[in-house]
Amino acid sequence: MDYTNCKLCPRGCGVDRTAGQTGFCRCGDTALVAKAMLHHWEEPALAGPGGSGAIFFGGCSLGCKYCQNAAISGTPVGQPVDSAGLRKMMEDLIAQGAENIDLVTPGHFLPTIVPALAEKLSVPVVYNCGGYESPEALALLEGKVDIYLPDLKYADSALARQLSNAPDYFPVAAQAIREMFRQVGPVKWQGEKLVSGVVVRHLILPGHTENSLKVLDWIGENFAPGEVLVSLMRQYTPMGGLPAPFDRRITDDEYDSVLSWMYLNNLEGFTQEATAADSAFIPDF
């Protein structure tokens, strides 16, 4: 798969990005890095004391209306990089003490990313994505990614259509997560540090706990306890311009009800404090 007749994401636009055409992600054939930094706010088992070596890519093939990274994803921005330049960024972050290399929203730039990962890095590689991924594109990463960190945002197709223009989100993301698990298998630890496996993030949306319960049901039905981890997120922060109930943070009752369901499904993983719902935790792009 490459930038010509681009079908790197499930939208399958089929445009020739090498000829200046752009599809849903609005990106050409040059990867854009909006920020490379030591990121201390990922899950503790990932970030560790040194922080994740986060590389934030510009643009996105999902385009959620509540995106906290909209400053770089809505209108693609960033420093143009080739594979060699990207590899140097990774090595520089490791030299600064990064516990891993955390590729954030990378899927639309895989033809640039894959060659940069040809030689194994000295730290785990994390593929941090919205879950709306093509299994065929993910296959390019087999043996190159250690930890998959996908969202599983929606089980409700109407909600996926309303907020991400992706009514097929759930079946697509479910298939993608199965492919991720096929590649890396059950989670593996080195002390308190996660070194491989799949961590499924789920952001609870205000007024839509039923969507969250269905997401957790699917995880519990498809994976044995402890095979994958769940990161249950309460950091939804109103970004402006959305109608009720998306104009507010989630309540304690909403979070507690979903958290209880997570435990009833025998799911293991990470939780968040209410203070996580703060724009101060959004990187300064």
C-alpha angles and dihedrals in degrees: 000000000000143000094282115089084002116218097151092127131041092260088074095202093175094210124148102241091182088065095052096265117137131199133191094315090053091219130132127214096284116089115236121211111197095183140354114196149139101268116201098179102075119104108302092240087060105035098043118174094310098050130232118293093236121195110189114202123208119241130024139221094215107047103195113198092227096047114150090205094052090125089072104021102046094053108023110241135163149095112305111242137178125209094272092050091048091051090053090052089054093049092047091053091050089051088054090056103268113170091209142351108258113198106199118203093344106150099100091055100048095124087063097038100048096062089047088060096047091108115052115254123225091243132047119278115229121203104206111189147147093254094245095115138141114242089215090057092044089055087069088066099054109132091009101076122062102181126031114204106185129165119232097200106165143025088170111083093198090055091047090052093047097048105026107018087238112114089169092056099114101051091041094049092044091055091045093052091050089054091049091052091047089057102045105019127204120353118278127201136202102199105304093339123097110226103173143000140068126302112189113206121205122187112204111226121214113261093008108088090136089066089053093050091053091050091053091046090057093050092048092048095049104040133045117241109286096009091108129014127231124217106200107201129201096174097109104145120188107244096190134257097060125115126238131322090025091060093077141055120255118268128242089248092054093051094044093051092052092043090054089052090051090056092044087057090053090240120160128205144078138334133196136227120236089250089071089078093082130114087223088080093058109100116248102249 
